[in-house]
Amino acid sequence: MNRVSLWVLLWVVFSLTGCGYNTMQQAEERVFKAWGDVEATLQRRADLIPNLVETVKGYASHERETLEAVINARAKATSVKLTADDLSDPAALARLQQAQGQISSSLSRLLVVAEQYPNLKANENFRDLQNQLEGTENRINVARQRYNQAAEEFNSMIRSFPNSATNSLLLHLQRKEYIKADEAAKAAPKVKF
């Protein structure tokens, strides 16, 4: 290797250190990690549902339709899987959000059914499962917020100069989609007494 080639190579290496090449990849990894956290908390909820359903089944056997809705929503939600590449696809993220929204809706109906059975509400296993489920719902919310924050940082990074130039020339990283509110959540629920 001649002296000029060595200088050109050193110049390229040093010029790339300020172009954001590594920081953009690190930011994308933070997005992937945050998404993994979302998936882990969604899986925790899916794992709790069968125990909750079985506990309610013993007390409210004639509420079969509600129990089946919860089981079916869980099955559908756990069948929707996203890869890291899908985080840039708004339709894929919308499918996941719709399936998760169906779980939330069916769980709400299940908890309303549980309110009608004082013995069930007093059951220690049911109370413990209900508390775990409430805690998991909070974890899901926090994980979604953290994912959206990581996506925001990443999206801003790949769109800002000089990173945008590096991205368009070398990396070709795609913008990540945000987790948005379920359409059904925009309307306030109607309460009747």
C-alpha positions in Angstrom: 0.0 0.0 0.0 1.5 3.3 -1.0 1.7 6.4 1.1 -1.2 8.2 -0.7 -3.5 5.3 -0.4 -2.8 5.1 3.3 -3.6 8.8 3.8 -6.8 8.4 1.8 -7.8 5.4 3.9 -7.0 7.3 7.2 -8.9 10.4 5.9 -12.0 8.2 5.1 -11.9 6.5 8.5 -11.6 9.8 10.4 -14.2 11.5 8.3 -16.7 8.7 9.0 -16.3 9.1 12.8 -18.2 12.5 12.6 -20.9 11.4 10.1 -23.1 9.5 12.6 -22.6 6.1 11.0 -22.2 4.3 14.3 -24.6 6.4 16.3 -27.4 5.8 13.9 -26.9 2.0 14.1 -26.8 2.3 17.9 -30.0 4.3 17.9 -31.7 1.7 15.7 -30.6 -1.0 18.2 -32.2 1.0 21.0 -35.4 1.0 19.0 -35.2 -2.8 18.5 -34.5 -3.3 22.3 -37.5 -1.1 23.2 -39.6 -3.1 20.8 -38.4 -6.3 22.5 -39.6 -4.9 25.8 -43.0 -4.2 24.3 -43.2 -7.7 23.0 -42.1 -9.1 26.4 -44.9 -7.3 28.3 -47.5 -8.3 25.7 -46.4 -11.9 26.2 -46.7 -11.5 29.9 -50.3 -10.4 29.5 -51.0 -13.3 27.1 -49.5 -15.7 29.7 -51.8 -14.4 32.4 -55.0 -14.6 30.5 -55.5 -18.4 30.5 -55.2 -18.4 34.3 -57.7 -15.6 34.7 -60.2 -17.2 32.3 -59.9 -20.6 34.2 -60.5 -18.8 37.5 -63.6 -17.0 36.2 -64.9 -20.2 34.5 -65.4 -21.9 37.8 -67.7 -19.1 39.0 -69.3 -17.9 35.9 -69.8 -20.9 33.7 -72.8 -19.5 31.9 -70.7 -16.5 30.7 -69.3 -18.7 28.0 -69.5 -16.0 25.2 -67.3 -13.6 27.2 -64.8 -16.3 28.1 -64.5 -17.4 24.5 -64.1 -13.8 23.3 -61.1 -13.5 25.7 -59.6 -16.8 24.6 -60.1 -15.9 20.9 -58.6 -12.4 21.2 -55.6 -13.9 23.0 -55.1 -16.4 20.3 -55.3 -13.8 17.6 -53.0 -11.4 19.3 -50.3 -13.9 20.0 -50.4 -15.0 16.3 -49.6 -11.5 15.1 -45.8 -11.3 15.1 -43.6 -8.4 14.0 -40.0 -8.5 12.9 -37.5 -5.7 13.2 -38.2 -4.9 9.5 -41.9 -4.5 10.3 -41.3 -1.6 12.6 -41.1 0.6 9.5 -44.4 -0.8 8.1 -47.4 1.2 9.4 -49.8 -1.6 8.2 -48.0 -4.3 10.2 -48.0 -2.2 13.3 -51.7 -1.4 12.9 -52.5 -5.1 12.7 -50.6 -5.7 16.0 -52.4 -2.8 17.6 -55.8 -4.0 16.5 -55.2 -7.4 17.9 -53.9 -6.0 21.2 -57.0 -3.7 21.3 -59.3 -6.7 21.0 -57.5 -8.3 24.0 -58.0 -5.1 26.0 -61.7 -4.9 25.0 -62.4 -8.6 25.9 -60.5 -8.4 29.2 -62.6 -5.3 30.1 -65.8 -7.3 29.4 -64.4 -10.2 31.5 -63.7 -7.9 34.4 -67.3 -6.5 34.2 -68.6 -10.1 34.4 -66.4 -10.7 37.4 -67.9 -7.7 39.2 -71.3 -9.6 39.1 -69.9 -12.4 41.2 -69.0 -11.4 44.8 -67.6 -14.8 45.5 -65.3 -14.5 42.5 -64.2 -11.0 43.5 -63.3 -12.4 47.0 -61.3 -15.3 45.6 -57.6 -14.8 46.4 -56.4 -16.3 43.1 -58.7 -14.0 41.1 -57.6 -10.9 43.0 -53.9 -11.9 42.6 -54.4 -12.4 38.8 -56.4 -9.2 38.5 -53.6 -7.3 40.3 -50.9 -8.9 38.1 -52.9 -8.1 35.0 -53.3 -4.4 36.1 -49.6 -4.2 36.7 -48.9 -5.8 33.3 -51.2 -3.2 31.6 -49.1 -0.5 33.3 -45.9 -2.1 32.1 -47.3 -2.3 28.5 -48.0 1.4 28.6 -44.5 2.2 29.9 -42.9 -0.1 27.3 -44.9 1.5 24.5 -43.9 5.0 25.7 -40.2 4.0 25.8 -40.5 2.4 22.3 -42.0 5.6 20.9 -39.2 7.7 22.6 -36.5 5.5 21.0 -38.3 5.7 17.6 -38.5 9.4 17.9 -34.8 9.8 18.7 -33.9 7.4 15.8 -36.2 9.1 13.3 -34.8 12.5 14.2 -31.3 11.2 14.0 -31.6 9.7 10.5 -33.3 12.9 9.2 -30.8 15.4 10.6 -27.7 16.5 8.7 -24.9 15.1 8.4 -26.5 11.8 9.5 -29.1 12.1 6.7 -26.4 12.2 4.1 -24.6 9.2 5.6 -27.9 7.3 5.8 -28.8 8.0 2.2 -25.4 7.1 0.9 -24.4 4.2 3.2 -27.0 2.8 5.5 -30.4 3.2 4.0 -32.1 2.9 7.4 -35.9 3.3 7.4 -38.0 5.5 9.6 -39.7 3.5 12.5 -43.4 3.7 13.1 -44.8 4.9 16.4 -47.3 2.9 18.5 -50.5 4.9 18.3 -53.7 4.8 20.4 -56.3 2.2 19.3 -59.1 3.9 17.3 -61.7 2.5 19.8 -59.9 4.3 22.6 -60.6 7.7 21.2 -64.3 7.4 22.1 -65.2 7.6 25.7 -66.9 4.4 27.0 -70.6 4.7 27.8 -71.5 3.8 31.3 -75.1 2.9 32.1 -76.5 2.4 35.6 
